[in-house]
Amino acid sequence: MATPPVVGPRSAPETPKARRLFLEVARFSVVGGSGVAVNIVFFNLALHGLKWAPMVATVIASCVAMGTNYLGFRFFAYRDRASRTRRQIALFFAFSGLGVVMESALFYLGYHGLGMSGPLGANIAKALSIVLASAFRFVVYRTWVFQHAKNSR
């Protein structure tokens, strides 16, 4: 009796365009993951350690993470894109500001609207708000902020 061939998961898509997108998502995830860690750690320090109000803690934590994320996106995730310009920086912080507003509104909904106000609930609300706002960030960063140079596409 012959055994069927073993088929394992592929590590990356096979077409060049799919492979580039896969690598872009992977790099975005590395930077985003470190930003999430900064966001969650600062949030917990502010909320539970410093006893800040929940909304103040979430907004300030998101802003701190925004600053660290810019460096990661600019010098790691999108280092192959157009060089740093005032326009790029302005777009990054404008779209990131919208992301902070989205994240804060989602956190407010979970924390106050759904009663996720205990230590575990607050962290779940924070994590969910980050994940949902990150989808928006991924699209706008790759589309408008960190564009390819006109002649490199």
RODO-2510 file (C-alpha; in nm, 4 decimals, decimal comma):
residues 153
     n   res          X          Y          Z
     1     m     0,0000     0,0000     0,0000
     2     a     0,1508     0,3329    -0,1086
     3     t     0,1472     0,6237     0,1316
     4     p     0,0246     0,9572     0,0012
     5     p     0,2828     1,2332    -0,0345
     6     v     0,3163     1,4678     0,2591
     7     v     0,1961     1,8151     0,1748
     8     g     0,2988     2,0935     0,4103
     9     p     0,2003     2,4563     0,4335
    10     r     0,3711     2,6967     0,1998
    11     s     0,5880     2,9606     0,3578
    12     a     0,5163     3,2315     0,1012
    13     p     0,2987     3,2798    -0,2061
    14     e     0,4528     3,1917    -0,5404
    15     t     0,3883     3,4954    -0,7612
    16     p     0,6204     3,7954    -0,7190
    17     k     0,3317     4,0329    -0,6443
    18     a     0,1775     3,7953    -0,3882
    19     r     0,5187     3,7381    -0,2334
    20     r     0,5774     4,1158    -0,1987
    21     l     0,2362     4,1570    -0,0336
    22     f     0,3054     3,8616     0,1966
    23     l     0,6392     4,0129     0,3038
    24     e     0,4799     4,3555     0,3459
    25     v     0,2096     4,2105     0,5718
    26     a     0,4769     4,0213     0,7676
    27     r     0,6897     4,3344     0,8202
    28     f     0,3791     4,5388     0,9062
    29     s     0,2886     4,2701     1,1619
    30     v     0,6340     4,2810     1,3248
    31     v     0,6215     4,6586     1,3642
    32     g     0,2542     4,6506     1,4570
    33     g     0,3158     4,3756     1,7114
    34     s     0,5856     4,5770     1,8822
    35     g     0,3515     4,8787     1,8743
    36     v     0,0779     4,6698     2,0342
    37     a     0,3202     4,5672     2,3093
    38     v     0,4156     4,9317     2,3732
    39     n     0,0473     5,0285     2,3666
    40     i    -0,0665     4,7557     2,6082
    41     v     0,2260     4,7989     2,8509
    42     f     0,1875     5,1775     2,8641
    43     f    -0,1926     5,1432     2,8942
    44     n    -0,1628     4,9072     3,1919
    45     l     0,1039     5,1183     3,3579
    46     a    -0,1107     5,4299     3,3191
    47     l    -0,4444     5,2687     3,4129
    48     h    -0,3435     5,0356     3,6925
    49     g    -0,0087     5,1737     3,8088
    50     l    -0,0646     5,5485     3,7819
    51     k    -0,4451     5,5249     3,8243
    52     w    -0,5207     5,7427     3,5214
    53     a    -0,8751     5,7542     3,3869
    54     p    -0,9355     5,4731     3,1319
    55     m    -0,9884     5,7021     2,8328
    56     v    -0,6819     5,9114     2,9147
    57     a    -0,4740     5,5952     2,9533
    58     t    -0,5905     5,4515     2,6196
    59     v    -0,5399     5,7732     2,4217
    60     i    -0,1940     5,8456     2,5648
    61     a    -0,0841     5,4814     2,5210
    62     s    -0,2005     5,4904     2,1585
    63     c    -0,0085     5,8121     2,0957
    64     v     0,3118     5,6723     2,2476
    65     a     0,2768     5,3612     2,0300
    66     m     0,2127     5,5840     1,7262
    67     g     0,5517     5,7490     1,7705
    68     t     0,7389     5,4207     1,8021
    69     n     0,5459     5,2751     1,5080
    70     y     0,6481     5,5590     1,2778
    71     l     1,0126     5,4702     1,3280
    72     g     0,9466     5,1001     1,2700
    73     f     0,7389     5,1564     0,9589
    74     r     0,9756     5,4122     0,8110
    75     f     1,2996     5,2242     0,8733
    76     f     1,1852     4,8597     0,8600
    77     a     0,8437     4,7796     0,7153
    78     y     0,8440     5,0397     0,4371
    79     r     1,2142     5,1164     0,4042
    80     d     1,1953     5,0378     0,0310
    81     r     0,9351     5,3084    -0,0293
    82     a     0,9745     5,6764    -0,1148
    83     s     1,2068     5,8773     0,1073
    84     r     1,0867     6,0666     0,4132
    85     t     0,9146     6,3919     0,3315
    86     r     0,7063     6,6414     0,5262
    87     r     0,4039     6,5142     0,3355
    88     q     0,4747     6,1548     0,4432
    89     i     0,5158     6,2541     0,8071
    90     a     0,2001     6,4684     0,7993
    91     l    -0,0006     6,1878     0,6369
    92     f     0,1323     5,9314     0,8832
    93     f     0,0340     6,1348     1,1870
    94     a    -0,3008     6,2439     1,0357
    95     f    -0,4007     5,8842     0,9549
    96     s    -0,2550     5,7607     1,2828
    97     g    -0,4601     6,0261     1,4611
    98     l    -0,7711     5,8897     1,2894
    99     g    -0,6614     5,5438     1,4008
   100     v    -0,6310     5,6687     1,7603
   101     v    -0,9829     5,8137     1,7379
   102     m    -1,1160     5,4823     1,6005
   103     e    -0,9267     5,2828     1,8619
   104     s    -1,0460     5,5089     2,1442
   105     a    -1,4092     5,4933     2,0297
   106     l    -1,3929     5,1143     2,0093
   107     f    -1,2284     5,0977     2,3523
   108     y    -1,4982     5,3248     2,4946
   109     l    -1,7674     5,0990     2,3483
   110     g    -1,6104     4,7900     2,5052
   111     y    -1,5151     4,9467     2,8374
   112     h    -1,8286     5,1473     2,9055
   113     g    -2,0856     5,0071     2,6645
   114     l    -2,0153     4,6363     2,7096
   115     g    -1,8982     4,6579     3,0710
   116     m    -1,5440     4,5361     3,0041
   117     s    -1,4134     4,7460     3,2910
   118     g    -1,2222     4,4983     3,5069
   119     p    -0,8475     4,4463     3,4602
   120     l    -0,8956     4,1557     3,2159
   121     g    -1,1942     4,3150     3,0430
   122     a    -1,0102     4,6447     2,9932
   123     n    -0,7195     4,4629     2,8313
   124     i    -0,9520     4,2648     2,6047
   125     a    -1,1314     4,5855     2,5028
   126     k    -0,7958     4,7525     2,4402
   127     a    -0,6615     4,4602     2,2340
   128     l    -0,9774     4,4356     2,0223
   129     s    -0,9765     4,8100     1,9586
   130     i    -0,6127     4,7920     1,8459
   131     v    -0,6778     4,4997     1,6104
   132     l    -0,9775     4,6651     1,4460
   133     a    -0,8046     5,0014     1,4028
   134     s    -0,4933     4,8265     1,2640
   135     a    -0,6811     4,7048     0,9578
   136     f    -0,7561     5,0692     0,8727
   137     r    -0,3942     5,1664     0,9387
   138     f    -0,2530     4,8942     0,7148
   139     v    -0,4604     5,0075     0,4176
   140     v    -0,3898     5,3796     0,4514
   141     y    -0,0188     5,3436     0,5327
   142     r     0,0534     5,1276     0,2289
   143     t    -0,1768     5,3237    -0,0020
   144     w    -0,1058     5,6869     0,0846
   145     v     0,1704     5,7255     0,3421
   146     f     0,4529     5,4917     0,2381
   147     q     0,4032     5,4901    -0,1380
   148     h     0,6475     5,3380    -0,3814
   149     a     0,8658     5,5871    -0,5609
   150     k     0,7071     5,6703    -0,8969
   151     n     0,9772     5,4920    -1,0992
   152     s     1,0177     5,1792    -0,8821
   153     r     0,6818     5,0120    -0,9369
***
